[in-house]
Amino acid sequence: MRITRLHALFAVAAIAASAGALTFAAPPFGGDRPVNAARAAPEFQHIDTWLNSPPLKLEDLRGQVVLVDFWTYTCINCLNHLPHVKEWHEKYKDKGLTVVGVHTPEFAFEKSTRNVKEAVQRLQIKHAVAQDNSYGTWKAFNNQYWPAVYLIDKEGRIVYSHFGEGSYGATEKKIQALLAEPSAATGGG
């Protein structure tokens, strides 16, 4: 009987340790950052190929709101998240939002430009896609998750982020708020 209780005690300890590990492994939620805590967005770095767009520079996008979406075409969470990103692009592209999908591969076959092009066509992605095979932009953003969204204000600062699926309403409200802000780059601030 003591062996059974001892086994039960070990099982409870193992479950508690597993739950703790899962809690620490879960991505942070992200969210708004106060303007004084916002950091300058790094430039897109070491991009192999640009799809649906000529090469973009964040410096040239000042005065616009930029949504950077880290994704890969075989990630189920990214595929679940993608309809929202596409909708935001369509809804706000003429109102000052630029969407850039940074395709950062998890697996070797995802590095193929042909495979990424086929995925972009199949998924009917119309926004700019930067192929980040060497993780240059991923590292510059200190990113760790697929999908991950970063919102950059008109002054070029990262002011919001979200990791994983969800928070679509909060993200869209932040997009709307950022688009409504005046911009020094356009003479409004």
N, C-alpha and C positions, 0 to 999 in steps of 0.2 A: 504494500500500500504506500509506503514512503517513496518508493521508486516512482509510482504513478504521480504522486504529488510533486515530486522533484521534476519529473518530466513536464507536468503542467506548469510549474513555475518557470522552467526554461522556455516553454512555448509562449507564455505571456511575455517574458522578457524579450524574446525574439520578435514577437509581433510589435511590441512597443518600440524596439530599436528600428524595425522596418518602417513603421509609421513616422518615426523621427527622421529617418533618412529620406523618405519620400517628401516630407515637409521641407527639408532643406534643399532638395533637388528641384522643387517646383519653381517655375520662373516668377520673378516679382511681377506685380501688376503694372508698374509704370504709373503713368498719370501726369497730371499737370506739374510743372516745375515753376516755382516763383521766378519772375524775370531776373531777379538778382542771383538765382541759382542756375539759370539757363546757361548752357555752354555753346560756344560757337560751333556750328556744324562743320565737320571736316569735309574736305573736297572728296569727290569720287576718286578712288585711287586704284591703279593697276587693273582697269577694266579691259577685258579682252575684246569684247564686241558690244556694240550698241544695236539694239533692235527697235524698230518703230520710231527711231529718232536719230538725229546726228548726235555726236558726243555732247553731253551736257556738263556744264560747270556750275556749281552752286553759286559761285561769285556772279555769274551772268544771270542768275534767277532771283537776285535781290529785288525786292518789291513784290514778289509773289510768295504765296504759301507753298511749301514743298512737302509732300508726303513721300517718305522713303519707306518702302515695304521690302523687307528681306524675306525671300521665299525660295523654294525649289519645287520643281514640277512633280515630284513623286511624294511629297509630304502631304498626307491627308489633311492635317490641320491647315496647311497653306491653301489647299484646294477648297476647303470649307470656308476659309476666310476671303478667298479671291473674289467671289461675287460682290462683296461689299466694297473692295478696293476698286473694282471695275465700275461699280455704280457711282462712287465718289468722283472718279475720273470723268465720267460722262456728265454728271450733274454739275460739277464745279469747274471744269476745264476752261470755260469761257468767263469765269468769274474770278480768275487769278490763282487757281490751284494747279500745280504741276505734280503729277504722280510719277514716281520712278520706282519700278520694281527692280530690286537688286537680286538677281538670281545667283545665289551662292550654293554650289553643289554639295550635297552630303555624300554622294557616291561618285565613283570615277566616271561612269557612263553619263552622268549629268553634266560633265564638262564638255561634251560634244556640242558644238554650236548648232549642228544640224538637228540634234535632238531638242535643244532649247527652242530653235526656230519652229520645229514641228509642234511643240507643246504650246508655244505662243499662238500659233495659228489654230490649233485644235481647241484651245481654251478661249479663243476670240479676245485676246488681250490687245488693246489698242494703245495703251499708255507706253511710255518709254521703258525699256528693259535693258539693264546693264548686266552683262555677264561677268561675274566676279570670281573667276576660277581660282585665283591665287589668294582669295580672302582679304585682299588689300583694303577694300571699303568696309567689309565686315570688321576687320581689326581696327580701322580708323574710328569706327563708331563704338568700339568696345562691345560689339553685339555678341550674344551667346545663344540666340533662339531663332527658330523658324515657327511660325511667322513672327516678325517683329515690325512694328510701325513706329516711325519717328516723324513728328510734325515739326517743321522748321518755319519760324515766323518770317515776316517780310524783311527783317533785319539780319537774317541768317543764323538765328539761334535755335537750338533744339529746345522746345518748350513743352513737349508732350511726348510720351512713349507708351506703347502697350505691347506686351509680349504674350503670344499665344492667341487663341480664339477669344471672341467675346468683346464686350465693351463697345459694340459698334455704335450705339446711340451716343455714348459719351464722346467717342472719337469724332463722330459727325458734328456734334455740338461744338467741339473744340475747333474743327475745321471752319465752321460757320463764324465762330467768334474771331478767329485769326483773319479770315477774309474781310471781316467788318472793321478791323483795326486800320488806322491810317498808317501810311508808310513814309518814312523820311526819304527813301529811295525814289518815291514818286511825287515828292513834294508835299505830302499830306501830313508830315509829322514833325 
